[in-house]
Amino acid sequence: MRGLVAITTAVGTITVAAWMSASRIAGLAQGSPEGPGLILQKAEGERRVRRPRPEAAGKVAASTMVIKVDQRNGGSPNFFMATEEILPGDAIAPHLHPEYDEILFVHRGTGLATLGARGATVTEGATLYIPSNTRVSLKNTGREPLSLVFIFPRPEMVSAYYRELTVAEGQRVIPFSNEEFAAFRARHKAHVSFDK
């Protein structure tokens, strides 16, 4: 993971990109002399790989996601932000979040979004504002990956969900068994509810 180092000189502060550990970035977020916050490039952040779900759960988004901002990455007590790519033909299954809103931004690609009772084609630059208790799904209908950015408030709940759903990039990816997946969904039902 790459972080930033702020160097104070006689003429001001210069920010320099440098490779740093997650603990170093966390230190920056907690108000070290270098300052709070993060500036991350496209591939930077906490890279994670989704554990495959049992066939009964249906297809979901692509295997790799990058957690950009949460309590661990940047020290944010208020936001969770990540990026993900949905492969052609794959989908985010219909679901809702009972307790909080979500913002989903389409960075690249084409898809079919369903929000409540309405559906629409979404392309590069589209934004979905998903109020709490509103069912949403998104299918990649294009020929290239559908690249997304998603943002939630209350990172403590969302971070736990996504970290349990994934493994760190480079680790062995073990598919969920039906029993594990049912238990996973039961643990997180207070903040995400799927149709199937």
VMD Tcl script that draws the C-alpha trace (Angstrom):
set ca {
  {0.00 0.00 0.00}
  {1.32 3.45 -0.83}
  {0.73 6.40 1.45}
  {1.83 10.00 1.51}
  {4.48 11.80 3.46}
  {4.23 15.54 4.03}
  {7.57 17.32 4.26}
  {7.59 20.83 5.68}
  {10.18 23.16 4.18}
  {10.92 26.87 4.43}
  {8.58 27.47 1.47}
  {5.69 25.28 2.55}
  {4.56 21.68 2.70}
  {5.40 19.19 -0.05}
  {3.54 15.90 -0.30}
  {5.59 12.97 -1.56}
  {4.29 9.50 -2.46}
  {6.11 6.68 -0.70}
  {5.46 3.00 -0.01}
  {4.20 2.54 3.53}
  {2.68 -0.20 5.63}
  {-0.98 -0.14 6.67}
  {0.11 0.67 10.23}
  {2.06 3.68 8.96}
  {-0.98 4.94 7.04}
  {-3.14 4.38 10.12}
  {-0.63 6.48 12.07}
  {-1.01 9.29 9.57}
  {-4.78 9.18 9.94}
  {-4.54 9.49 13.70}
  {-2.95 12.90 13.57}
  {0.77 12.21 13.39}
  {3.05 15.14 12.50}
  {2.61 14.29 8.79}
  {-1.14 15.06 9.00}
  {-4.43 13.21 8.64}
  {-6.15 11.75 5.58}
  {-5.05 9.88 2.48}
  {-4.40 10.49 -1.20}
  {-4.61 7.18 -3.03}
  {-4.09 6.30 -6.67}
  {-6.40 3.93 -8.57}
  {-4.79 0.64 -7.48}
  {-3.88 1.79 -3.97}
  {-5.74 0.79 -0.86}
  {-6.50 -2.47 0.88}
  {-6.77 -5.00 -1.96}
  {-9.17 -7.86 -1.23}
  {-10.59 -10.84 -3.11}
  {-14.17 -12.05 -2.67}
  {-14.67 -15.58 -1.43}
  {-16.87 -17.39 -3.95}
  {-20.44 -17.90 -2.75}
  {-22.31 -21.18 -3.06}
  {-24.13 -21.59 -6.39}
  {-27.50 -21.22 -4.62}
  {-26.64 -17.61 -3.73}
  {-26.31 -16.62 -7.41}
  {-23.65 -14.60 -9.15}
  {-22.18 -11.52 -7.54}
  {-19.69 -8.82 -8.32}
  {-16.18 -9.51 -9.59}
  {-13.59 -11.10 -7.39}
  {-11.35 -8.11 -6.56}
  {-12.20 -5.00 -4.59}
  {-10.11 -2.23 -3.05}
  {-11.11 -0.72 0.29}
  {-9.99 2.89 0.02}
  {-11.28 4.58 3.19}
  {-12.60 3.28 6.51}
  {-11.42 3.17 10.10}
  {-8.34 1.10 9.16}
  {-7.55 2.99 5.97}
  {-7.37 6.68 6.67}
  {-8.93 6.45 10.13}
  {-12.37 7.65 9.05}
  {-15.03 7.29 11.76}
  {-17.74 8.37 9.30}
  {-17.23 6.75 5.88}
  {-16.51 3.51 4.07}
  {-15.40 3.81 0.42}
  {-14.32 1.02 -1.91}
  {-13.97 0.25 -5.60}
  {-14.94 -2.93 -7.39}
  {-15.36 -4.30 -10.88}
  {-18.30 -6.47 -11.94}
  {-17.42 -8.78 -14.83}
  {-19.64 -8.93 -17.94}
  {-22.81 -10.89 -17.16}
  {-22.26 -10.79 -13.39}
  {-24.46 -8.88 -10.97}
  {-24.86 -7.50 -7.49}
  {-27.83 -9.51 -6.21}
  {-31.01 -7.68 -5.12}
  {-30.58 -6.46 -1.55}
  {-31.27 -3.55 0.79}
  {-29.62 -1.86 3.75}
  {-32.16 -1.35 6.57}
  {-30.09 1.13 8.58}
  {-28.16 3.36 6.19}
  {-27.94 4.94 2.76}
  {-25.43 4.09 0.04}
  {-23.99 6.01 -2.90}
  {-22.82 4.02 -5.91}
  {-20.91 5.70 -8.74}
  {-20.31 4.06 -12.12}
  {-16.74 4.85 -13.11}
  {-16.69 2.81 -16.33}
  {-18.89 0.33 -18.21}
  {-22.59 -0.31 -18.79}
  {-25.17 -1.98 -16.61}
  {-28.80 -2.33 -15.68}
  {-29.65 -0.86 -12.29}
  {-32.84 -1.62 -10.40}
  {-33.68 0.77 -7.58}
  {-36.95 0.04 -5.82}
  {-39.55 -0.51 -8.57}
  {-37.66 1.30 -11.34}
  {-34.90 0.19 -13.65}
  {-32.47 2.13 -15.81}
  {-29.41 1.60 -17.94}
  {-26.35 3.12 -16.28}
  {-23.13 4.15 -18.01}
  {-19.92 5.96 -17.14}
  {-20.60 8.80 -14.71}
  {-23.97 7.51 -13.43}
  {-24.69 7.87 -9.73}
  {-27.18 5.85 -7.69}
  {-28.32 7.27 -4.38}
  {-29.82 4.34 -2.47}
  {-31.84 5.39 0.60}
  {-32.04 2.94 3.51}
  {-34.66 0.19 3.08}
  {-34.59 0.53 -0.73}
  {-33.93 -2.60 -2.77}
  {-31.10 -2.30 -5.30}
  {-29.43 -4.58 -7.83}
  {-26.97 -3.98 -10.64}
  {-26.07 -6.23 -13.57}
  {-23.19 -5.70 -15.97}
  {-24.80 -5.75 -19.44}
  {-21.69 -4.57 -21.28}
  {-18.65 -6.27 -22.76}
  {-16.13 -4.79 -20.35}
  {-15.95 -4.77 -16.55}
  {-18.40 -2.43 -14.82}
  {-16.15 -0.36 -12.56}
  {-17.85 0.99 -9.42}
  {-17.13 3.23 -6.45}
  {-19.38 2.77 -3.41}
  {-19.67 4.83 -0.25}
  {-21.44 4.10 3.05}
  {-21.68 5.90 6.37}
  {-20.95 3.93 9.56}
  {-17.78 2.13 8.44}
  {-17.66 -0.16 11.47}
  {-20.53 -2.34 10.18}
  {-19.66 -2.23 6.48}
  {-15.95 -2.86 7.05}
  {-16.67 -5.99 9.10}
  {-19.04 -7.28 6.41}
  {-16.62 -6.80 3.50}
  {-13.60 -8.13 5.38}
  {-15.51 -11.29 6.29}
  {-16.74 -11.64 2.68}
  {-13.19 -11.37 1.30}
  {-9.58 -12.29 1.94}
  {-6.49 -10.13 1.50}
  {-5.16 -10.27 -2.04}
  {-2.49 -12.97 -2.26}
  {-4.08 -15.19 0.39}
  {-5.71 -18.50 -0.48}
  {-9.34 -17.99 -1.50}
  {-11.62 -20.66 -0.04}
  {-15.24 -20.71 -1.29}
  {-18.03 -20.43 1.29}
  {-19.88 -23.63 2.06}
  {-23.68 -23.34 2.16}
  {-23.57 -23.46 5.97}
  {-20.82 -20.83 6.26}
  {-22.62 -18.52 3.87}
  {-25.93 -18.84 5.73}
  {-24.14 -18.06 9.03}
  {-22.33 -15.09 7.42}
  {-25.60 -13.60 6.18}
  {-27.27 -14.19 9.56}
  {-24.45 -12.29 11.34}
  {-24.91 -9.29 9.03}
  {-28.71 -9.27 8.56}
  {-29.12 -6.11 10.64}
  {-27.41 -4.04 7.97}
  {-27.84 -5.96 4.68}
  {-30.75 -8.11 3.56}
  {-30.73 -10.14 0.33}
  {-33.73 -11.48 -1.58}
  {-32.08 -14.94 -1.80}
}
mol new
graphics top color blue
foreach p $ca { graphics top sphere $p radius 0.5 }
foreach p [lrange $ca 0 end-1] q [lrange $ca 1 end] { graphics top cylinder $p $q radius 0.2 }
display resetview
